[in-house]
Amino acid sequence: MKPDVLVLGAGMIGTCTALQLALRGHSVALVDRREPGRETSYGNAGLIQCEAVEPYPFPQDPAMLLRVAFKRGADVNYHLSAMPSLSAPLGQYWANSRGQRYQQIAREYGQLSSRSVTEHAPLIEMAGANDLVRRDGYRMVFRTQARLDEAVVDAERLQREVGVNFRAMTGEQLATAEPALKQRLVGAVHWTDPWSVADPGELVQRYADLLVQRGGSIVQGDAMSLRASGAGWQVQTEHGPVEAARAVVALGPWSDRLIRQLGYRLPLFVKRGYHRHYLGGRGPDLAMFDSERGYVMVPMKRGVRLTTGAEFAHLDAPSTPVQIARAEVLARELIDLPDPVEAEPWRGARPCTGDLKPVIGPAPRHPGLWFHFGHGHQGFTMGAVSARLLAEQMAGEACLIDPTPYLPQRFL
Ligand SMILES: Cc1cc2nc3c(=O)[nH]c(=O)nc-3n(C[C@H](O)[C@H](O)[C@H](O)COP(=O)(O)OP(=O)(O)OC[C@H]3O[C@@H](n4cnc5c(N)ncnc54)[C@H](O)[C@@H]3O)c2cc1C
């Protein structure tokens, strides 16, 4: 049967989009060159971060900028050779990370992330994926009292302003909750509302299975072959050309390549990240963010997954896993990490925009084409809610929130 909609990209964003459309009665073909949930949506830290109501700003503090410039931490790395071509979107990222502009962006960003758990919840239920999900938050742990105090003040502000819940923990409480810790830390902020997923790629696969149960199809194909055809869109797949009246670009970090081909120049860039698993030792009970050092440790199905912060580089440049090497040393100060499972660290790329917000809405110059990408650090979190917002726009329904701040034409 000819689908109504082609969704290009079967990561968390595309799969949720296809699912939200299918749940509204559309016939959907989800197109990817791989199995669902095998790229960025596989390799993340698996956190559904409803507390992440403010996006990561570009650092403004000179001391922090110097540390980044000299590549002193585990949190940030960059390829000098990529800097000239990244200067325009990074310039926007910097400008949008300041003052009132940032405050406004954060309010709009928070509209999505604060609804993430409530929008994933029914999909997780329908997909029979409760076995993958823990609902007791994660901890930001601190090595110095001053940084813990700052974080608690910030958490109190967010609790007042947007109602996110947290528990401030002393070093003793943390040591009791996390017996695997080898060192007495000064304490933690335990965000109690977020959920964590023991196998992020598997959750996407379960959503894809649910899509098929609801009448959708999953097709292997090359999104770069997308062409206007008649009154709609056509893409080449394993079954030959497939056509539909409408198409959604949900290619995560690869979206820029396709939309450039159609003449769009949006301020998109990637922040690459790495992970590695360690099996056999006594890992943390809950996901733990070593916030003064900039990496995360999460108990997962394959072992303790160590994930890194941002690497500014071209999408396909060879891996430079210096951050994971540093994170490994830092994590071993806190817990016993046995030998890594993988010979080489996994690498992925967060799809980012110059104004820190995702792109959700109709392509400005191509009828029937829709954009859905750029979810940065929280695409796994935002998948369900962001897809609902797109599906509601496509179906001409009342939207759960005002879609204006996320429309693509804000850049044109
Ligand atoms: C280390 C790390 C940790 C992270 N931790 C978290 C976290 O804890 N919580 C959170 O919310 N977010 C986290 N993120 C961010 C999150 O993973 C991303 O925002 C999210 O996965 C993006 O989803 P996506 O569907 O847009 O992209 P992807 O998952 O990358 O999906 C894009 C899809 O497009 C397909 N594709 C590409 N090109 C083609 C083509 N030519 N033809 C067909 N198909 C194609 C790919 O195969 C892929 O399946 C993290 C990211 C990293 C790197």
The ligand as a Gaussian input file, in Angstrom:
#p B3LYP/6-31G(d) Opt

LIG

0 1
 C       27.436000      10.418000      24.234000
 C       26.013000      10.902000      24.105000
 C       25.181000      10.881000      25.226000
 C       23.870000      11.334000      25.119000
 N       23.030000      11.206000      26.206000
 C       21.720000      11.574000      26.088000
 C       20.817000      11.344000      27.159000
 O       21.145000      10.770000      28.192000
 N       19.535000      11.779000      27.016000
 C       19.106000      12.388000      25.868000
 O       17.952000      12.794000      25.792000
 N       19.933000      12.546000      24.805000
 C       21.224000      12.157000      24.891000
 N       22.066000      12.321000      23.839000
 C       21.542000      12.952000      22.607000
 C       20.652000      12.002000      21.825000
 O       21.272000      10.742000      21.710000
 C       20.349000      12.575000      20.430000
 O       19.827000      13.882000      20.551000
 C       19.307000      11.723000      19.729000
 O       19.683000      10.361000      19.732000
 C       19.112000      12.181000      18.291000
 O       18.167000      11.315000      17.704000
 P       17.867000      11.366000      16.177000
 O       16.774000      10.407000      15.915000
 O       17.666000      12.784000      15.760000
 O       19.239000      10.898000      15.471000
 P       19.805000       9.399000      15.247000
 O       19.489000       8.543000      16.390000
 O       21.228000       9.538000      14.848000
 O       18.965000       8.892000      14.008000
 C       19.209000       9.325000      12.687000
 C       18.925000       8.154000      11.765000
 O       19.117000       8.577000      10.404000
 C       19.639000       7.465000       9.680000
 N       20.267000       7.913000       8.455000
 C       21.300000       8.783000       8.313000
 N       21.594000       8.948000       7.000000
 C       20.726000       8.169000       6.304000
 C       20.526000       7.918000       4.920000
 N       21.254000       8.509000       3.972000
 N       19.527000       7.086000       4.556000
 C       18.762000       6.483000       5.486000
 N       18.908000       6.676000       6.814000
 C       19.881000       7.515000       7.214000
 C       20.617000       6.832000      10.654000
 O       20.897000       5.486000      10.293000
 C       19.875000       6.976000      11.981000
 O       19.121000       5.818000      12.281000
 C       23.388000      11.865000      23.896000
 C       24.209000      11.858000      22.777000
 C       25.520000      11.381000      22.862000
 C       26.363000      11.373000      21.643000

